[in-house]
Amino acid sequence: MNLKEVLAISGQSGLFKFVAQSKNGVIVESLTDGKRSNASGSAKVSALGEIAIYTETDDLPLAQVFENIYKHTAGKEAISPKASPEELKKFFAAVLPEYDRERVHVSDIKKVVAWYNLLIGIGMTDFKIEEENKENEKEA
């Protein structure tokens, strides 16, 4: 599974895997408990592979942010998303020093950390996006 297959649904906690298209939206499966549900067509569904974080220079793909966290934590879970705002900002600054402090809010940092911890918890450690993997194979 890669980050393009992992979905975040606005208004629902956790992350989901796309299963199938339905008449009224999409059928998804929770990565934490495996339960399937329907995400309505009006729900805001985002693939993690499409999300980026604002930096001082350019937007950085979430996959790269996850890689930075993975290196910083040596493959372990990150700080708790329930930590104080100051601790979360300090952690995120250590992982991504050039993040835009005006446009990246504490709520965004909490989501990124919670998503990272969830992915590590299910054993996902390769955060590259599928297209990048194919390009790297062609170059080799």
C-alpha positions as CSV (number, residue, x, y, z in Angstrom):
1,M,0.0,0.0,0.0
2,N,1.3,3.5,-0.8
3,L,0.2,7.0,0.3
4,K,-2.0,7.5,-2.8
5,E,-4.2,4.6,-1.5
6,V,-4.5,6.0,2.0
7,L,-7.4,8.4,2.5
8,A,-8.3,11.0,5.0
9,I,-12.0,11.8,5.3
10,S,-13.1,15.2,6.7
11,G,-15.1,14.8,9.8
12,Q,-13.9,11.2,10.5
13,S,-11.0,10.3,12.6
14,G,-8.4,7.8,11.4
15,L,-7.2,6.8,7.9
16,F,-8.9,4.7,5.3
17,K,-8.1,2.5,2.4
18,F,-10.1,2.8,-0.8
19,V,-12.1,-0.3,-1.5
20,A,-14.5,0.5,-4.3
21,Q,-16.7,3.1,-5.9
22,S,-20.3,3.1,-4.8
23,K,-23.5,4.7,-6.1
24,N,-23.4,7.4,-3.4
25,G,-19.7,7.8,-2.9
26,V,-16.8,5.5,-2.1
27,I,-16.5,2.4,0.1
28,V,-13.5,2.6,2.4
29,E,-11.9,0.4,5.0
30,S,-10.5,1.7,8.3
31,L,-6.8,1.1,8.7
32,T,-7.2,0.7,12.4
33,D,-10.0,-1.8,12.8
34,G,-10.7,-3.0,9.2
35,K,-14.4,-2.0,9.3
36,R,-15.8,-0.9,6.0
37,S,-18.1,2.1,5.5
38,N,-19.4,4.4,2.9
39,A,-18.0,7.9,2.5
40,S,-20.7,10.0,0.8
41,G,-20.1,11.8,-2.4
42,S,-20.3,15.1,-0.5
43,A,-17.6,14.2,2.0
44,K,-14.2,15.7,1.5
45,V,-11.9,12.8,0.8
46,S,-8.2,13.4,0.4
47,A,-5.4,10.9,-0.6
48,L,-2.3,11.4,1.6
49,G,-0.2,11.3,-1.6
50,E,-2.0,14.5,-2.7
51,I,-1.4,16.5,0.5
52,A,1.5,18.9,1.0
53,I,2.8,21.1,3.8
54,Y,3.6,24.8,3.3
55,T,7.3,25.7,3.7
56,E,9.1,29.0,3.4
57,T,10.1,28.2,-0.2
58,D,7.7,25.7,-1.7
59,D,5.1,23.1,-0.7
60,L,6.6,19.8,0.5
61,P,4.7,16.5,-0.2
62,L,3.4,14.8,2.9
63,A,5.4,11.7,1.9
64,Q,8.6,13.7,2.4
65,V,7.4,15.0,5.7
66,F,6.7,11.5,6.9
67,E,10.2,10.4,5.7
68,N,11.7,13.3,7.7
69,I,9.8,12.2,10.8
70,Y,10.8,8.6,10.3
71,K,14.5,9.6,10.2
72,H,14.1,11.9,13.2
73,T,12.4,9.2,15.3
74,A,14.6,6.4,14.0
75,G,11.5,4.5,12.8
76,K,9.6,4.8,16.1
77,E,6.3,6.6,16.8
78,A,6.5,10.3,17.0
79,I,5.4,12.6,19.8
80,S,1.7,12.2,20.9
81,P,-0.6,14.4,18.9
82,K,-2.2,15.3,22.3
83,A,1.1,17.0,23.5
84,S,1.0,20.7,24.2
85,P,1.0,23.1,21.2
86,E,4.5,24.3,22.2
87,E,5.9,20.7,22.2
88,L,4.2,19.9,18.8
89,K,5.7,23.1,17.2
90,K,9.1,22.3,18.6
91,F,9.0,18.7,17.3
92,F,7.7,19.8,13.9
93,A,10.5,22.5,13.7
94,A,13.1,19.8,14.4
95,V,11.6,17.6,11.7
96,L,10.9,20.3,9.1
97,P,12.8,23.5,10.1
98,E,11.6,25.4,7.0
99,Y,7.8,24.9,7.6
100,D,5.7,28.0,7.2
101,R,4.8,28.9,10.8
102,E,2.1,31.3,9.7
103,R,0.2,28.9,7.4
104,V,0.8,25.6,9.2
105,H,-1.4,25.6,12.3
106,V,-1.1,23.4,15.4
107,S,-4.2,21.5,14.2
108,D,-2.3,20.6,11.0
109,I,0.7,19.4,13.0
110,K,-1.6,17.3,15.2
111,K,-3.1,15.6,12.0
112,V,0.3,14.9,10.5
113,V,1.7,13.4,13.7
114,A,-1.5,11.4,14.3
115,W,-1.4,10.0,10.7
116,Y,2.3,9.2,11.0
117,N,1.8,7.3,14.3
118,L,-1.2,5.4,12.8
119,L,0.8,4.4,9.7
120,I,3.8,3.3,11.8
121,G,1.4,1.4,14.1
122,I,0.1,-0.7,11.2
123,G,3.6,-1.4,10.0
124,M,3.9,1.0,7.1
125,T,7.5,2.4,6.8
126,D,7.8,3.2,3.1
127,F,6.3,6.6,2.5
128,K,7.3,7.0,-1.1
129,I,4.6,7.6,-3.7
130,E,4.2,4.8,-6.3
131,E,5.1,7.1,-9.3
132,E,8.3,8.1,-7.6
133,N,9.2,4.4,-7.1
134,K,8.7,3.7,-10.8
135,E,10.8,6.7,-11.8
136,N,13.6,5.5,-9.6
137,E,13.4,2.0,-11.1
138,K,13.7,3.5,-14.6
139,E,16.8,5.4,-13.6
140,A,18.6,2.4,-12.1
